[in-house]
Amino acid sequence: MAANGAKVNLQQKYGKFTDRWSAKILAQINEMQLKAVKIKGEFVWHSHPETDEMFLVHKGRMVMRLRDGDVTLDAGELYVVPRGVEHCPFAEEECEVLLLEPVGTANTGDAGGARTVEPEWI
């Protein structure tokens, strides 16, 4: 667990894991968690009825698929998926993403299933 006031090196943190679609908690800010995740391919369509979810691309390119059109994000760009909006993250090549979401937010939202994982501190 990162202590308040501790410096976090993103390159170092991303270098500590290779698994995809399994978010790693970097820090907690009040009731929000900052998570690092590596993605490649397509995730599951899902929504988070109770919360917004922020995606910030650290490295690579991803597409946030939405029912009414896609949003392409390059390194340094972010997108906030509004609460209740169905979405499906996708990346052609491996992409490093930072997520900001409330503590306890399931990665698969209301979809559940085999790809649901508990985030771990890194």
C-alpha positions in Angstrom: 0.0 0.0 0.0 1.4 3.4 -1.0 1.6 5.7 2.0 0.4 9.3 1.7 3.2 11.5 0.5 5.1 8.6 -1.2 6.5 9.1 -4.7 5.3 6.7 -7.4 7.3 6.0 -10.5 5.0 4.9 -13.2 7.7 3.3 -15.4 8.8 1.3 -12.5 5.3 0.2 -11.5 4.3 -0.8 -15.0 7.6 -2.8 -15.2 6.5 -4.9 -12.2 3.7 -6.8 -14.0 2.9 -8.3 -17.3 -0.7 -9.5 -16.9 -3.4 -7.7 -18.8 -6.9 -6.5 -17.7 -5.9 -6.8 -14.0 -5.6 -3.3 -12.4 -2.9 -2.6 -9.9 -3.6 0.0 -7.2 -0.9 2.7 -7.1 -2.4 5.1 -4.6 -5.6 5.9 -2.7 -6.9 9.5 -2.6 -9.7 9.6 0.0 -12.2 7.2 -1.3 -10.8 7.1 -4.8 -8.1 4.7 -6.1 -5.5 5.4 -8.9 -4.9 2.1 -10.7 -2.4 1.0 -13.4 -3.5 -1.5 -16.0 -2.2 -3.0 -19.2 -4.7 -3.8 -21.9 -4.7 -5.5 -25.2 -7.6 -6.8 -27.3 -11.2 -6.3 -26.3 -12.6 -6.3 -22.8 -16.3 -7.0 -21.9 -19.2 -4.6 -22.5 -20.2 -3.2 -19.1 -21.3 -0.2 -17.2 -20.9 1.2 -13.7 -24.4 2.4 -12.7 -23.2 4.2 -9.6 -20.0 5.9 -10.7 -18.0 7.7 -13.4 -14.7 6.1 -14.5 -11.6 7.9 -15.8 -9.2 6.4 -18.3 -5.8 8.2 -18.9 -3.5 6.6 -21.5 0.1 6.5 -20.2 1.6 4.6 -23.2 0.1 3.4 -26.4 -3.4 3.9 -27.9 -6.8 2.6 -26.9 -10.3 2.9 -28.1 -13.2 3.3 -25.7 -16.1 1.6 -27.5 -19.4 3.2 -26.8 -22.8 2.2 -28.1 -23.1 5.6 -29.9 -19.6 5.8 -31.2 -15.9 5.2 -30.4 -13.5 7.5 -28.7 -9.8 7.0 -29.6 -7.2 7.9 -26.9 -3.5 8.4 -27.4 -0.8 8.8 -24.8 -1.5 11.8 -22.6 -5.2 11.8 -23.3 -8.0 10.9 -21.0 -11.7 10.2 -21.1 -14.3 10.0 -18.4 -17.0 7.4 -19.0 -20.2 8.8 -17.3 -21.9 6.6 -14.8 -24.3 4.1 -16.3 -22.9 4.4 -19.9 -22.1 1.0 -21.4 -18.5 0.8 -22.7 -15.9 -1.7 -23.9 -12.2 -0.8 -23.7 -10.1 -2.0 -26.7 -6.4 -1.8 -27.7 -4.9 -3.2 -30.9 -1.4 -3.3 -29.2 -0.6 -3.3 -25.6 -1.5 -0.1 -23.9 -0.8 1.2 -20.4 -3.7 3.0 -18.8 -4.3 4.8 -15.5 -7.8 4.5 -14.0 -9.3 6.7 -11.3 -12.4 5.2 -9.7 -14.0 4.7 -6.3 -12.7 2.1 -3.9 -14.5 -1.2 -4.6 -15.4 -0.6 -8.2 -15.5 -3.9 -10.1 -13.5 -3.9 -13.3 -16.4 -5.6 -15.1 -19.0 -3.4 -13.6 -22.5 -4.8 -13.9 -21.4 -7.5 -16.3 -19.5 -9.7 -13.8 -18.2 -13.0 -15.1 -14.9 -14.7 -15.5 -12.9 -11.5 -16.2 -13.8 -10.0 -12.9 -10.6 -9.6 -10.7 -9.9 -7.9 -7.4 -7.3 -5.2 -7.8 -4.1 -5.6 -5.8 -1.6 -3.1 -4.5 1.7 -2.9 -6.4 
